[in-house]
Amino acid sequence: MSRLGTAYLRALQALGRRVPYGTNVYQREWDVLVVLDACRADLLRAIAPDTGLFGTVSTVRSVGSSSSEWLENTFSGHPETAHTVMVTGNTWTDRYLDADAFAALDEVWKYAWDEDLNTVPAAAVTDRAIALARRLDPERLVVHYMQPHHPFVPDPLDGDGGLARTGRHSNTANPWVALRRGEVSADRVWNAYEANLRYVLREVEALAENVDGRIAVTADHGNLFGEWGLYGHPMHTPVPALLAVPWAETDGVDSGEREPDLRPPEPLPVSRVYGAESDRDRLDSLGYL
């Protein structure tokens, strides 16, 4: 990004740090919250009729423009986390969530990472969500899939470096950098992004057939395809196209058909929150925030 582009983004982010936006998901009614990482509302709305999973896809405003911001603004200090079981493929949880604040926090990315895909397969998240739903019967269940966020599992792009295995910004070799530089067409990236959403929705359908309750499907944030001259999902960026996330609902009924066989190792590593300002400053200086 040019110096002018960097200055422009930083100006937007300075505004984003000061202006509250979005509605916390706990203010809505759901038993199971499915989070599709970096899913645009318009794309989910366009392909929803093909899935038969839910009807209307509405748009709500997210509390964050990146996963780290969304996690912090959704769960930090919220009393409902004590009644929430969270199953997640998102690697930012290690830096922004405190495992002790949840009824259970299952960080699937820590033990089910696929080295070939450079991400967490959607089926691994589904398996653990079904297992914990049946075993713990939680008041609230959050199931955070990494898709449709890149890397695009069914249709990978050349040069995509995948995700980092810890909570850091994505590798600079990613579709959004390539798109901004004109190294790949917007149609090519969009088609791969759509294929990744269709891939994860098959797992969402399987989840709905194996858990009970009211299921809401949403996203932590969207993804920019050049709106306001930006790409991807930078932190603290109050751009409407990035903050507009889908909200769709369906009913889950456990048929008992799927028997999950994925088991986490014991003991599980414990996540922690970097709450001290000195820790945050140190991590920022190292490029981790």
N, C-alpha and C positions, 0 to 999 in steps of 0.2 A: 504494500500500500504506500502511496506517495505521502510526502510530509503533509501536503494539504489535506489528503484523505484522512490521515491519522488525526490531524487537528480537528477536522470536522466530526469524526467519530468521538473523540474525547469531549468535545463540546456537548454532543448529544448525551453522552454518558454522565457528564456532570449534572445535566438536567435530570436524567433518569434516577440519579442517586437522591435527588431532593423531592421528586414528585411521586407520591404514592399512586399506584395503579393496580387494578384488578380486584377480583373477589376470591377470597380463600375458599378452597373446595369444601372445607368443613361447614361452610354456611349453606351448603346444598344437601339434598337428601340422597343418600346412597348407602348400600351395604358393602359393595365391592367397587373400588375405583380403579379402573384400568387407565394407566398413563402410557400414551404412545409418545416416545421421545421425539421432539422436533417435528410434530405432525401439524401440517397446515389444515385449517378448517375447510378451505375451499376444496382441497384434494379429497379429504374424507367425504365431504358432501357429494363430490362428483362420482365416487365409486361405491358409495353406500348402497345404491339400488342393486348392484351386482352381488353384494354379499348376502342380502336377506337377513342380516343380523339385527338391524334396527331401522327405524323409519326416519324421522326427522333428525337432521344434524344441525343444531343451532351453533351460534358462536358466543363464547364468553371471553372475558378479558383476563389474561393470566396475571399472576402476581410477580412474574419474573420473565426476563428475556433470555435467560440461560438456565441450565439445570441447577447450578449452584445457587443462583439467586432464588429460583423457585423453591428449592428444598428449604432454604433458610427462612424464606417468608411464609412458607406453608406450615412447617412443623416446629420451628424453634419456639420453645416456651408455650406451645399450644396444649391445653389440658387434655384434648381428645387423643393425643398420641399414646396416652396410657392405656387406651382401649383399642389401639390400632396395631394390627399385624401388617408389617410391610415386607414385601418380597420384591427385590430389585436387581436389575442388571446394570444400573447406573453407577459409575465409578466415583461420582462426587460424594456419595453417602459417607465415605470414609473420612471426609473432611468437614461435612456439614451436619451430620446426624449423630446423636448420642444414642447408642443402642439401649442404654438403661432407661431412656424416656419412653420406649415403646413396649407394648405387650410382647412383641417379638420383632426382631429385625433380621431378615434373612438376606444377606448380600451375596446373591448367586454369582456375581462376577468374580468373587474371590476364589471360587473353586470350580466353576463350569465354563471358564474362558476357553474359546476355541482359537488355537494359535493359527490355524489356517484362515479362518474368517476374520481374525483380529477384532472380535466382538463376542457378545454372549448370545448364543442361539436362543430364539424365542421359545422353543420347546422346553428348554431348561427352566425358564421362568414359569411357564405354565405348570410344569410338574411340581415345582416347589409350592406354588400357590394352591394347587389342588390338595397337596399333602397337608399343608398347614390349615387350610380351611376345614378339612375333615377332622384333623386332630385337635385343633384349638377352638373351633367354632367362634371366631372373633366377632366382636360387635362391628368392627370396621376392618376391611382388608384392602390394602393398597397393592396393586400389581403393576410394577413399572418395567415395561419392555424397553429395550434400547432402540428398536426399530420404530419408525422408518429412518432414524438417524443413520448417516453413513457409518461404516461401509455397507454398501447395498448387497445384501446376501445373495439374492437370485441373479443379480446382474451387476457384478462389480465393475468399477471403472478402473482403467489403467492408471497407475500412479497413486491410487488412494492408499495412504499409509495406515488407514484404519484408526482405531481408538487407542488412546493411551490406557495402560492398565491401572493407572492411579488417577486420582482427581486432578487432572491438569488440562490445559487447553489442548484441543486436538492437534495432531501432527499437521505441520504446515503443508504436507502433501495431502490435500483433501479436495473434494469436488468444488467447494466454494472458492478456494484460492484459484483453482484452475479455471473456474467460470469467470471470475473477476479478471483474470489475465487473458481471457479469450482463447484458452488452450482447449476448451471443450465447448460444445454448443449447449444452450439452455435446454433444448429439446432432449438432448442425450441425458443430461443430468435429471431432468424432470421425469423421463420415462423410467430411469433406474430407481429414482425416489418413489415413484408410484408402485413399481414392482416390489419394492421393499415393504411398502404399506400393505399391499395385498398379501404378502408373505406373512406378516405378523397378524393380520386379521384372521387368518386361518387358525392361528393359535388362540386368539380371542374367542372365536367361535367354539373351539374345543373347551376353553375355560368355562364359557357360559353353559356348556352341557355337563359340567362336572363340579359346579359350585351352586349353592343356593343363595338367593337374594336379589336385590335390586342392583343392577350393574350400571354404572356410569362410565362412559369412555371419553377421555379428554387427552390433553397434552400438557407438558410442562411449559412449552413455548412453541412458537412456529419456526419458520425458516424463511429467510429472505432470498429472493431471486432477483435482486437488483433494485428493489423498492428503496427509494431515497438514496440510491447509489450504493447500497450495502448488500452484503451476501452473508449467508450463514446465520448465526445467532449470537452476536456479541453481548456481553453482560451489560446490564443497566442501560439498555437502549430502548427508549419509549416510542418505537415506531409501530403504528397500528397493525401493519401486516405481520409483525413479529409477535405482538401481544395477543392477536386474535387467535384463539384456540378452539377446537371443536368441543361440543358437548352433545353426546347422544346416550340414550338409555335403552336397556333391554333387561329381560328377566332371566336369571340363572336358575336352572333346575338340575340338581346333581343326579345324573343317571347311574353313576357308579361305574360307567363304562371304562374310563381311563384309570389305569393303576400306575401311578408315578413310581419310577424306580430310582430316580436321582436322589442321592443322600449326601448331605454336606459332611465334611470332615469334622472330627471332634479333637480338641476344642476349637470352636470358631474364633477367629481373631476378632477383637473388640474394636468398634469404631469409636471415635471421640470427636468432639467439636473443638476447633481452634477458636476459643472465645477471647483470649487475651489479645489486646491490640498489638503488643510486641510480637506475638506469634504471627499475626496477620501481616504486619509490616515485613517481618523476616521472610515469610513465604512469598509476599508480593515482590520483594527484591530479587528473589530467586526465580521469579517467573511462573510461580505455581497458582497464582490467583488472578 
